[in-house]
Protein backbone atom coordinates (compact mmCIF):
# COMPACT_ATOMS: atom_id res chain seq x y z
CA UNK A 1 0.00 0.00 0.00
CA UNK A 2 2.70 2.52 0.94
CA UNK A 3 4.40 1.94 -2.38
CA UNK A 4 1.21 3.01 -4.14
CA UNK A 5 0.94 6.14 -2.00
CA UNK A 6 4.57 6.98 -2.74
CA UNK A 7 3.94 6.51 -6.47
CA UNK A 8 0.93 8.85 -6.43
CA UNK A 9 2.84 11.43 -4.37
CA UNK A 10 5.76 11.37 -6.80
CA UNK A 11 3.40 11.72 -9.76
CA UNK A 12 1.59 14.60 -8.07
CA UNK A 13 4.83 16.42 -7.31
CA UNK A 14 6.06 15.93 -10.88
CA UNK A 15 2.76 17.27 -12.27
CA UNK A 16 2.55 20.27 -9.93
CA UNK A 17 3.90 22.78 -12.49
CA UNK A 18 1.43 21.53 -15.11
CA UNK A 19 -1.46 21.66 -12.64
CA UNK A 20 -0.47 25.18 -11.56
CA UNK A 21 -0.36 26.32 -15.19
CA UNK A 22 -3.86 25.04 -15.87
CA UNK A 23 -5.12 26.81 -12.76
CA UNK A 24 -3.27 30.05 -13.49
CA UNK A 25 -4.62 30.16 -17.03
CA UNK A 26 -8.16 29.75 -15.70
CA UNK A 27 -8.56 26.31 -17.22
CA UNK A 28 -11.99 24.78 -16.89
CA UNK A 29 -12.83 22.49 -14.00
CA UNK A 30 -13.29 19.68 -16.52
CA UNK A 31 -9.78 20.24 -17.89
CA UNK A 32 -8.28 20.29 -14.40
CA UNK A 33 -10.14 17.14 -13.33
CA UNK A 34 -9.02 15.34 -16.51
CA UNK A 35 -5.41 16.25 -15.76
CA UNK A 36 -5.73 15.08 -12.15
CA UNK A 37 -7.25 11.80 -13.34
CA UNK A 38 -4.37 11.26 -15.76
CA UNK A 39 -1.81 12.01 -13.05
CA UNK A 40 -3.29 9.59 -10.52
CA UNK A 41 -4.49 6.82 -12.82
CA UNK A 42 -2.74 3.48 -12.92
CA UNK A 43 -2.06 1.15 -15.78
CA UNK A 44 -4.22 -1.96 -16.04
CA UNK A 45 -2.69 -4.78 -14.08
CA UNK A 46 -2.47 -8.37 -15.11
CA UNK A 47 -3.60 -11.00 -12.69
CA UNK A 48 -6.87 -12.31 -11.42
CA UNK A 49 -10.16 -11.05 -12.72
CA UNK A 50 -12.29 -8.63 -10.73
CA UNK A 51 -14.03 -10.08 -7.73
CA UNK A 52 -16.98 -7.72 -8.13
CA UNK A 53 -18.82 -6.59 -11.22
CA UNK A 54 -19.23 -2.90 -11.92
CA UNK A 55 -22.86 -3.10 -10.83
CA UNK A 56 -21.87 -4.70 -7.52
CA UNK A 57 -19.29 -1.99 -6.86
CA UNK A 58 -21.90 0.70 -7.53
CA UNK A 59 -24.27 -0.95 -5.06
CA UNK A 60 -21.54 -1.22 -2.43
CA UNK A 61 -20.53 2.43 -2.80
CA UNK A 62 -24.12 3.71 -2.88
C-alpha positions, 0 to 999 in steps of 0.5 A: 500500500505505501508503495502506491501512495509513494507513487501517487505522491511522486506523480503529483509532485512531478505534475505540480507545475502543469497543474499550476499552469492550468489553474493560473490560465483559468482552465476549466474544471473539466480540464483540471479534473481530466489532468488530475485523473491522468496524473493519478491513474494506474495502468491496467494490471495483469492477474486475477479477474475482478471479484466484483462486477461494476454493478456490484461496486456501484451498489456497495458504494451507494 
